[in-house]
Amino acid sequence: FKSSFTYVVVDTPPTGITLRTLLLPSLYLTWIEKLITIRERIVSLRYAIAKVLGRLAEVKDRALVRLYEMKKDLNLLNEVLRSPAAVSYVVVAVPEPLPMYELEETINFLTGKLKIKPRLLVLNKVLREEVAEKLGVSDMQKRYLESIRSRGVSCALIEHLGKPTESLTDVAELEERVRVFKH
């Protein structure tokens, strides 16, 4: 986990895959601990049998050493994933029902399972009021905007560009359409 990089950005698809991925170190730790218990028992039995047979028993076991190393690495990864000093979670959604549900699930997972708050919540493709009104989604979008601003976390709202973002010019144009609300 030592790296020369200052930042590592992990961009995940807008599904529950992110949550399962963040749970993997804990799951692997459970497996590794069980494997360590089994391997320690094997080494102990091998030692006892060798003693009974009058043979020289080697206590050091390469597989067990490797399992201990893996456990150490997974513990470190678990600590990093839960450390506000080491990691920042930025949760992005569009103001529509399913993405907002996933945003809520992600926030609940981060604060519940990992005991860490997201650093920033981002609502992307926010429609201008007159466009939202024409499409009949104004009230829904307002509810989502209020919901995200009431979470006690800084948030950013990015206005819909009206077309796919395909160039650096489009990205530069988006910069003018970002509103940040610090908490």
Buried (B, 14 or more C-beta within 10 A) or exposed (E): EEEEEEEEEEEEEBEEEBBEEBBEBBEBBEEBEEBBEEBEEEBEEBBEEBEEEEEEEEEEBEEBEEBBEBBEBBEEBBEEBBEEEEBEBBBBBBBEEEBBEBBBBBBEBBBEBBEBBBEBBBBBBBBEEEBBEEEEBBEBBEEBBEBBBEBEBBBBBBBBBEEEBEEEEEEEBBEEBEEEEEE
